[in-house]
Amino acid sequence: MAVALDRTAPTRTTPTTHSLRGLALAALATVVWSGGFVTSRALHDSVPPVQQAFWRWVAALLAVAHVVAAVRKGAGEGAAVGRVLGVLREVAVELSDRARAATG
């Protein structure tokens, strides 16, 4: 009984949309995670750590709830994530402006 072996060279595949999206989401997670450290350091004099953690969890819950609601309505995950990122960007700009005004 002879077994035929496939001796062709493996082909290289181009990155798919899913793999690029995964990399983008991993980078976003890193940015959000590191942003938490920066925010905590900036607010450590005015906001207690437990309160900072509470508001971080509230913001995360609202963001996830918004994405889940949009996906259930059929609006698409991408549109919901885009709106959440837009809100987060505005919050980051506002916090940055306030920190700059407090220090300068």
C-alpha positions in Angstrom: 0.0 0.0 0.0 1.7 3.2 -1.2 0.8 6.6 0.2 1.1 9.6 -2.0 2.9 12.5 -0.3 2.2 16.1 -1.2 5.7 17.5 -1.9 4.5 21.0 -3.0 6.0 23.9 -1.2 3.7 25.6 1.3 2.2 28.8 -0.1 2.4 32.1 1.7 -0.9 33.6 2.4 -1.6 37.3 2.4 -3.0 38.8 5.6 -6.7 38.6 5.7 -9.1 41.3 6.9 -9.6 39.3 10.1 -5.9 39.1 11.0 -5.4 42.8 10.3 -8.5 43.6 12.4 -7.2 41.4 15.2 -3.8 43.2 15.1 -5.6 46.6 15.2 -7.8 45.5 18.1 -4.7 44.3 20.0 -3.0 47.6 19.4 -6.1 49.4 20.6 -6.2 47.3 23.8 -2.6 48.2 24.5 -3.3 51.9 24.0 -6.4 51.8 26.2 -4.5 49.9 28.9 -1.6 52.3 28.9 -4.0 55.2 28.8 -5.4 54.0 32.1 -2.0 54.3 33.7 -1.5 57.9 32.4 -5.0 58.9 33.5 -4.5 57.4 37.0 -1.2 59.3 37.4 -2.8 62.5 36.2 -5.8 62.2 38.6 -4.1 60.6 41.7 -4.3 63.9 43.7 -7.9 64.7 43.0 -9.7 61.3 42.6 -9.2 58.4 44.9 -8.0 55.1 43.3 -11.2 53.2 44.1 -13.3 55.9 42.5 -11.1 55.9 39.4 -11.5 52.1 39.1 -15.3 52.5 39.5 -15.6 55.0 36.7 -13.3 53.0 34.4 -15.6 50.0 34.8 -18.7 52.2 34.3 -17.2 53.6 31.1 -16.3 50.1 29.9 -19.7 48.8 30.6 -21.4 51.6 28.7 -19.1 51.1 25.7 -19.7 47.3 25.6 -23.5 47.8 26.1 -23.6 50.2 23.2 -21.8 47.8 20.9 -24.0 44.9 22.0 -27.2 46.9 21.4 -26.0 48.1 18.0 -25.2 44.5 16.9 -28.5 43.2 18.1 -30.3 45.9 16.1 -28.3 44.9 13.1 -26.4 48.2 12.7 -23.2 46.3 12.5 -20.3 46.0 14.9 -18.0 48.3 13.0 -20.4 51.3 13.2 -21.0 50.8 16.9 -17.2 50.5 17.7 -16.6 53.6 15.6 -19.1 55.6 17.6 -17.6 54.4 20.9 -14.1 55.3 19.7 -15.3 58.7 18.8 -16.7 59.3 22.2 -13.6 58.0 23.9 -11.5 60.3 21.7 -13.6 63.3 22.9 -13.3 62.3 26.5 -9.5 61.9 26.1 -9.2 65.3 24.6 -11.3 66.9 27.3 -9.2 65.2 30.1 -6.0 66.3 28.4 -7.2 69.9 28.2 -8.2 69.9 31.8 -4.9 68.4 32.9 -3.0 71.0 30.9 -5.1 73.8 32.4 -4.5 72.5 35.9 -0.7 72.3 35.5 -0.2 75.4 33.4 
